[in-house]
Amino acid sequence: MNRLRIVYGSLIVSTIIVGLLSRHFSFIPLFIGDILWALMVYFIVRFLFIGKPVKFIVIGSLLFCYGIEFSQLYKATWINELRHTLFGHLVLGEGFLWSDLLCYTVGVAIGVWMDRCLNK
């Protein structure tokens, strides 16, 4: 279990680095960042709930990602101000897009695939 936590912790950090770097190169489409964000969420949920089945991790990851996306429909002043900070922008995003839900699903699916490759 500890070895797996180290692996998932490393994957979280690597995904964050790749995701941040993807925003600095204009030839990388913006939706790649959304896929990587969902992949990172998958690895975080996996790290936190290491002993749970993959189905639990998938549902938890998608609920979190979709919840954040739908929260972007909420436009109160306090949360909009939070979204204008670096942390708020990276975690909460700014505007709701249906296409982001697809990106999150793809990111979590990649996480499942990587999980299965790691645990063969």
MDAnalysis code that builds the backbone (N, CA, C; Angstrom):
import MDAnalysis as mda
import numpy as np

u = mda.Universe.empty(360, n_residues=120, atom_resindex=np.repeat(np.arange(120), 3), trajectory=True)
u.add_TopologyAttr("name", ["N", "CA", "C"] * 120)
u.add_TopologyAttr("resid", np.arange(1, 121))
u.add_TopologyAttr("resname", ["MET", "ASN", "ARG", "LEU", "ARG", "ILE", "VAL", "TYR", "GLY", "SER", "LEU", "ILE", "VAL", "SER", "THR", "ILE", "ILE", "VAL", "GLY", "LEU", "LEU", "SER", "ARG", "HIS", "PHE", "SER", "PHE", "ILE", "PRO", "LEU", "PHE", "ILE", "GLY", "ASP", "ILE", "LEU", "TRP", "ALA", "LEU", "MET", "VAL", "TYR", "PHE", "ILE", "VAL", "ARG", "PHE", "LEU", "PHE", "ILE", "GLY", "LYS", "PRO", "VAL", "LYS", "PHE", "ILE", "VAL", "ILE", "GLY", "SER", "LEU", "LEU", "PHE", "CYS", "TYR", "GLY", "ILE", "GLU", "PHE", "SER", "GLN", "LEU", "TYR", "LYS", "ALA", "THR", "TRP", "ILE", "ASN", "GLU", "LEU", "ARG", "HIS", "THR", "LEU", "PHE", "GLY", "HIS", "LEU", "VAL", "LEU", "GLY", "GLU", "GLY", "PHE", "LEU", "TRP", "SER", "ASP", "LEU", "LEU", "CYS", "TYR", "THR", "VAL", "GLY", "VAL", "ALA", "ILE", "GLY", "VAL", "TRP", "MET", "ASP", "ARG", "CYS", "LEU", "ASN", "LYS"])
u.atoms.positions = np.array([
    [0.819, -1.211, 0.000],
    [0.000, 0.000, 0.000],
    [0.852, 1.260, 0.000],
    [1.916, 1.276, 0.808],
    [2.770, 2.463, 0.848],
    [3.449, 2.697, -0.488],
    [3.848, 1.598, -1.157],
    [4.463, 1.733, -2.478],
    [3.474, 2.361, -3.452],
    [2.218, 1.931, -3.385],
    [1.191, 2.486, -4.270],
    [0.943, 3.961, -3.974],
    [0.957, 4.341, -2.703],
    [0.780, 5.765, -2.370],
    [1.910, 6.599, -2.952],
    [3.117, 6.080, -2.912],
    [4.252, 6.801, -3.505],
    [4.061, 6.929, -5.016],
    [3.608, 5.854, -5.640],
    [3.368, 5.881, -7.091],
    [2.294, 6.908, -7.434],
    [1.165, 6.860, -6.723],
    [0.074, 7.800, -7.021],
    [0.454, 9.232, -6.661],
    [1.196, 9.402, -5.586],
    [1.690, 10.738, -5.237],
    [2.582, 11.298, -6.326],
    [3.446, 10.459, -6.871],
    [4.322, 10.885, -7.972],
    [3.514, 11.215, -9.220],
    [2.482, 10.422, -9.480],
    [1.626, 10.688, -10.639],
    [0.859, 11.999, -10.475],
    [0.436, 12.304, -9.246],
    [-0.252, 13.576, -8.989],
    [0.675, 14.735, -9.323],
    [1.890, 14.704, -8.781],
    [2.849, 15.792, -9.012],
    [3.192, 15.896, -10.491],
    [3.423, 14.764, -11.143],
    [3.760, 14.773, -12.575],
    [2.630, 15.353, -13.414],
    [1.403, 14.975, -13.085],
    [0.247, 15.470, -13.834],
    [0.082, 16.973, -13.643],
    [0.310, 17.457, -12.433],
    [0.231, 18.901, -12.174],
    [1.266, 19.637, -13.010],
    [2.487, 19.135, -13.036],
    [3.560, 19.786, -13.798],
    [3.234, 19.798, -15.285],
    [2.822, 18.656, -15.812],
    [2.478, 18.584, -17.243],
    [1.290, 19.495, -17.553],
    [0.296, 19.520, -16.669],
    [-0.880, 20.374, -16.874],
    [-0.519, 21.846, -16.897],
    [0.331, 22.274, -15.958],
    [0.751, 23.679, -15.937],
    [1.597, 24.023, -17.160],
    [2.473, 23.110, -17.541],
    [3.295, 23.350, -18.737],
    [2.439, 23.416, -20.003],
    [1.356, 22.640, -20.032],
    [0.507, 22.626, -21.232],
    [-0.109, 23.990, -21.498],
    [-0.253, 24.820, -20.475],
    [-0.835, 26.158, -20.640],
    [0.168, 27.158, -21.211],
    [1.455, 26.785, -21.232],
    [2.486, 27.707, -21.707],
    [2.851, 27.517, -23.177],
    [2.286, 26.501, -23.809],
    [2.574, 26.252, -25.219],
    [1.292, 26.390, -26.016],
    [1.278, 27.363, -26.928],
    [0.045, 27.688, -27.653],
    [-0.395, 26.581, -28.617],
    [0.520, 25.686, -28.979],
    [0.149, 24.623, -29.921],
    [-0.605, 23.478, -29.225],
    [-0.644, 23.486, -27.896],
    [-1.386, 22.458, -27.153],
    [-2.807, 22.973, -26.931],
    [-3.809, 22.249, -27.420],
    [-5.197, 22.697, -27.258],
    [-5.571, 22.821, -25.773],
    [-6.409, 23.797, -25.459],
    [-6.793, 24.046, -24.071],
    [-7.505, 22.860, -23.423],
    [-8.213, 22.067, -24.220],
    [-8.948, 20.950, -23.632],
    [-8.020, 19.895, -23.035],
    [-6.766, 19.865, -23.443],
    [-5.797, 18.928, -22.870],
    [-5.626, 19.217, -21.369],
    [-5.631, 20.484, -21.003],
    [-5.534, 20.855, -19.595],
    [-6.704, 20.321, -18.789],
    [-7.900, 20.323, -19.374],
    [-9.082, 19.792, -18.683],
    [-8.982, 18.280, -18.497],
    [-8.460, 17.603, -19.502],
    [-8.254, 16.153, -19.393],
    [-7.236, 15.857, -18.291],
    [-6.142, 16.621, -18.288],
    [-5.108, 16.419, -17.275],
    [-5.620, 16.752, -15.876],
    [-6.482, 17.771, -15.765],
    [-7.048, 18.130, -14.463],
    [-7.868, 16.963, -13.908],
    [-8.691, 16.349, -14.756],
    [-9.504, 15.212, -14.313],
    [-8.619, 14.008, -13.989],
    [-7.562, 13.821, -14.747],
    [-6.616, 12.741, -14.468],
    [-5.973, 12.950, -13.097],
    [-5.610, 14.185, -12.798],
    [-5.035, 14.512, -11.499],
    [-6.051, 14.232, -10.383],
    [-7.302, 14.616, -10.591],
    [-8.345, 14.350, -9.599],
    [-8.474, 12.845, -9.371],
    [-8.443, 12.073, -10.439],
    [-8.505, 10.611, -10.316],
    [-7.365, 10.105, -9.432],
    [-6.145, 10.578, -9.707],
    [-4.996, 10.122, -8.919],
    [-5.100, 10.561, -7.463],
    [-5.637, 11.753, -7.211],
    [-5.815, 12.217, -5.827],
    [-6.822, 11.334, -5.096],
    [-7.953, 11.058, -5.740],
    [-8.964, 10.203, -5.110],
    [-8.390, 8.804, -4.890],
    [-7.619, 8.310, -5.843],
    [-6.985, 6.989, -5.715],
    [-6.003, 6.982, -4.547],
    [-5.232, 8.069, -4.431],
    [-4.261, 8.203, -3.350],
    [-4.962, 8.204, -1.988],
    [-6.058, 8.939, -1.885],
    [-6.780, 9.057, -0.618],
    [-7.528, 7.776, -0.233],
    [-8.036, 7.072, -1.220],
    [-8.847, 5.873, -0.979],
    [-8.196, 4.664, -1.652],
    [-6.970, 4.402, -1.281],
    [-6.138, 3.403, -1.954],
    [-6.747, 2.004, -1.959],
    [-7.510, 1.663, -0.926],
    [-8.057, 0.319, -0.828],
    [-9.425, 0.136, -1.458],
    [-10.008, 1.202, -1.942],
    [-11.353, 1.125, -2.523],
    [-11.305, 0.594, -3.951],
    [-12.409, 0.004, -4.417],
    [-12.446, -0.487, -5.800],
    [-12.426, 0.667, -6.812],
    [-12.015, 0.335, -8.012],
    [-11.893, 1.333, -9.081],
    [-13.238, 2.017, -9.342],
    [-14.323, 1.278, -9.257],
    [-15.653, 1.865, -9.486],
    [-15.903, 3.029, -8.523],
    [-15.528, 2.868, -7.250],
    [-15.666, 3.926, -6.253],
    [-14.827, 5.141, -6.646],
    [-13.599, 4.893, -7.107],
    [-12.687, 5.970, -7.491],
    [-13.244, 6.729, -8.693],
    [-13.766, 6.007, -9.668],
    [-14.329, 6.625, -10.868],
    [-15.522, 7.503, -10.506],
    [-16.443, 6.959, -9.722],
    [-17.640, 7.720, -9.350],
    [-17.253, 8.953, -8.545],
    [-16.362, 8.790, -7.576],
    [-15.927, 9.925, -6.769],
    [-15.239, 11.003, -7.590],
    [-14.377, 10.582, -8.498],
    [-13.650, 11.529, -9.349],
    [-14.591, 12.299, -10.264],
    [-15.502, 11.574, -10.905],
    [-16.441, 12.232, -11.820],
    [-17.401, 13.149, -11.072],
    [-17.874, 12.729, -9.913],
    [-18.761, 13.597, -9.126],
    [-18.044, 14.889, -8.741],
    [-16.789, 14.774, -8.338],
    [-16.023, 15.964, -7.979],
    [-15.833, 16.867, -9.201],
    [-15.362, 16.300, -10.310],
    [-15.109, 17.094, -11.526],
    [-16.389, 17.748, -12.046],
    [-17.452, 16.955, -12.151],
    [-18.718, 17.503, -12.633],
    [-19.260, 18.554, -11.672],
    [-19.105, 18.302, -10.374],
    [-19.567, 19.264, -9.366],
    [-18.872, 20.611, -9.507],
    [-17.570, 20.581, -9.720],
    [-16.818, 21.827, -9.928],
    [-17.315, 22.525, -11.194],
    [-17.535, 21.764, -12.254],
    [-17.984, 22.368, -13.511],
    [-19.368, 23.007, -13.348],
    [-20.289, 22.293, -12.731],
    [-21.629, 22.855, -12.544],
    [-21.617, 24.028, -11.562],
    [-20.646, 24.056, -10.656],
    [-20.553, 25.187, -9.720],
    [-20.229, 26.480, -10.459],
    [-19.713, 26.368, -11.675],
    [-19.380, 27.557, -12.461],
    [-20.629, 28.287, -12.938],
    [-21.772, 27.650, -12.825],
    [-23.032, 28.313, -13.149],
    [-23.462, 29.264, -12.031],
    [-22.886, 29.079, -10.851],
    [-23.174, 29.919, -9.687],
    [-22.292, 31.160, -9.774],
    [-22.880, 32.332, -9.786],
    [-22.144, 33.573, -10.071],
    [-22.172, 34.587, -8.930],
    [-22.165, 34.133, -7.688],
    [-22.141, 35.074, -6.569],
    [-20.826, 35.848, -6.573],
    [-20.847, 37.041, -6.045],
    [-19.671, 37.918, -6.039],
    [-18.484, 37.267, -5.358],
    [-18.707, 36.665, -4.191],
    [-17.594, 36.097, -3.421],
    [-16.884, 34.976, -4.177],
    [-17.652, 34.133, -4.886],
    [-17.000, 33.026, -5.591],
    [-16.358, 33.515, -6.889],
    [-16.931, 34.532, -7.507],
    [-16.300, 35.114, -8.685],
    [-14.970, 35.758, -8.326],
    [-14.911, 36.422, -7.172],
    [-13.649, 37.002, -6.717],
    [-12.617, 35.907, -6.449],
    [-13.071, 34.787, -5.880],
    [-12.180, 33.659, -5.636],
    [-11.667, 33.076, -6.952],
    [-12.535, 33.023, -7.948],
    [-12.133, 32.489, -9.256],
    [-11.094, 33.369, -9.946],
    [-10.994, 34.628, -9.539],
    [-10.016, 35.534, -10.150],
    [-8.637, 35.431, -9.502],
    [-8.499, 34.584, -8.467],
    [-7.174, 34.311, -7.906],
    [-6.572, 33.136, -8.678],
    [-5.265, 32.952, -8.587],
    [-4.618, 31.856, -9.302],
    [-5.170, 30.512, -8.825],
    [-5.220, 30.335, -7.521],
    [-5.729, 29.077, -6.965],
    [-7.184, 28.851, -7.366],
    [-8.021, 29.879, -7.235],
    [-9.432, 29.765, -7.591],
    [-9.624, 29.448, -9.058],
    [-8.818, 30.061, -9.899],
    [-8.921, 29.806, -11.341],
    [-8.522, 28.372, -11.667],
    [-7.436, 27.892, -11.058],
    [-6.960, 26.538, -11.345],
    [-7.913, 25.471, -10.824],
    [-8.527, 25.706, -9.672],
    [-9.382, 24.694, -9.064],
    [-10.837, 24.830, -9.520],
    [-11.359, 26.054, -9.529],
    [-12.780, 26.263, -9.803],
    [-13.098, 26.580, -11.258],
    [-12.097, 27.007, -12.019],
    [-12.351, 27.400, -13.396],
    [-13.136, 28.696, -13.454],
    [-13.622, 29.028, -14.648],
    [-14.346, 30.294, -14.793],
    [-15.719, 30.147, -15.404],
    [-15.833, 29.422, -16.496],
    [-17.122, 29.357, -17.176],
    [-17.524, 27.929, -17.477],
    [-18.814, 27.658, -17.374],
    [-19.344, 26.325, -17.625],
    [-19.286, 26.005, -19.117],
    [-18.782, 24.815, -19.429],
    [-18.782, 24.308, -20.802],
    [-19.187, 22.841, -20.777],
    [-20.149, 22.490, -21.591],
    [-20.552, 21.082, -21.680],
    [-19.386, 20.215, -22.139],
    [-18.542, 20.745, -23.009],
    [-17.421, 19.968, -23.532],
    [-16.427, 19.585, -22.428],
    [-16.373, 20.387, -21.370],
    [-15.478, 20.045, -20.257],
    [-15.900, 18.743, -19.589],
    [-17.197, 18.472, -19.543],
    [-17.667, 17.216, -18.955],
    [-17.119, 16.024, -19.729],
    [-17.058, 16.143, -21.048],
    [-16.470, 15.089, -21.871],
    [-14.977, 14.957, -21.575],
    [-14.287, 16.081, -21.462],
    [-12.850, 16.054, -21.153],
    [-12.598, 15.380, -19.809],
    [-13.428, 15.663, -18.828],
    [-13.260, 15.051, -17.514],
    [-13.474, 13.542, -17.590],
    [-14.450, 13.125, -18.374],
    [-14.707, 11.701, -18.538],
    [-13.513, 11.016, -19.196],
    [-12.939, 11.660, -20.204],
    [-11.752, 11.116, -20.873],
    [-10.575, 11.044, -19.891],
    [-10.379, 12.097, -19.110],
    [-9.278, 12.114, -18.140],
    [-9.397, 10.998, -17.117],
    [-10.596, 10.785, -16.601],
    [-10.813, 9.707, -15.627],
    [-10.627, 8.348, -16.302],
    [-11.077, 8.215, -17.548],
    [-10.887, 6.951, -18.286],
    [-9.394, 6.657, -18.479],
    [-8.610, 7.674, -18.761],
    [-7.160, 7.490, -18.874],
    [-6.591, 7.045, -17.529],
    [-7.102, 7.618, -16.448],
    [-6.673, 7.213, -15.111],
    [-6.962, 5.747, -14.848],
    [-8.132, 5.279, -15.233],
    [-8.492, 3.867, -15.066],
    [-7.541, 2.995, -15.872],
    [-7.281, 3.390, -17.106],
    [-6.367, 2.633, -17.963],
    [-4.964, 2.566, -17.338],
    [-4.469, 3.718, -16.843],
    [-3.150, 3.739, -16.211],
    [-3.147, 2.900, -14.936],
    [-4.240, 2.954, -14.199],
    [-4.383, 2.165, -12.988],
    [-4.244, 0.671, -13.302],
    [-4.917, 0.242, -14.343],
    [-4.874, -1.178, -14.718],
    [-3.477, -1.578, -15.197],
    [-2.801, -0.680, -15.883],
    [-1.429, -0.965, -16.319],
    [-0.495, -1.070, -15.117],
    [-0.695, -0.231, -14.114],
    [0.143, -0.248, -12.911],
    [-0.086, -1.473, -12.049],
    [-1.304, -1.959, -12.031],
    [-1.668, -3.023, -11.099],
    [-1.817, -4.393, -11.749],
    [-1.124, -4.606, -12.850],
    [-1.172, -5.929, -13.505],
    [-0.332, -6.915, -12.748],
])
